[in-house]
Amino acid sequence: MHIQVSGKRIEVEDGITVMRLMELQKVETPQNVTVTLNNVFLPVERYECYALQEGDTVEFLCSMEGGSCCPDR
């Protein structure tokens, strides 16, 4: 089946879970990633059980730490 991940259309196995997709996409720190599915935030407790469907759109939003982008301020 085909889904869209981070703006790219890809082919994946039927019934793939969000967690398995994260593994295949080599998401390095899944504990720091928020997932949107069809523009709706998916609760982390559903990553392992939610089976994606044909045409779904998935975005991985990575949290980042750090200070100001302007060090002189």
N, C-alpha and C positions, 0 to 999 in steps of 0.2 A: 504494500500500500504506500501511498505518498502522503507526506506531511510537510509542513514548512517549519524549519528550525532556524531561528535567527536570520530570517529573510531569505533562506535558501530552501528550495524544494528538494527533498531527499526521499529515497525509497527505504522503507524499513519493513521488518517482518510484521505480519498481522498480530495484533494483540500485545505489542511491545508496551512495557510500562514506562513511566516517566523515569524511574530510577535506572532501568536498563538503557534508556536513551542517553541519560547522563553518562553512563559508563562508556557507551559507544562513541559519544562525542568528546570523550576524554576530559570531562569537567574535573579539574584538579581538586577543588575543595567544595564538594557538594553541600557540606554543612554551612557554607557561606553563600549559597545560591538560593534565590527566590525564583520560582517558576510561574510564568503566566501561560495559561492555556486558553486560546481564543480570547485574549485580552482580559481574562479574569485570573486573579491570583489563586493558585492551587495550594491548599494547605499541605504542609510538609508531610503530615501523616498519610497523605494519599499518594505520595510519590511511588511507593512500592506496589500499590494495588491498582492504581488507575491505568486502565488499558487505553492507549491512544486509538483514535479512529481516523479513517480516511479523511484527508482534508484538514485535520487539526493544525493549528498554528501554535508553536511553542517558542517561548523566549526565555532565555536564562539571564537573570539579572544578578550580577555579582556585587556583593557589598565590598566596599573598599575602605580602608582606614588611612588616615593621614592628616596632615595639617593643612594649612592654607596653601592655595596654589601660588600665592604671591609671597615669597619668603621675606620681603622687605616690609611687610605690613604687620 
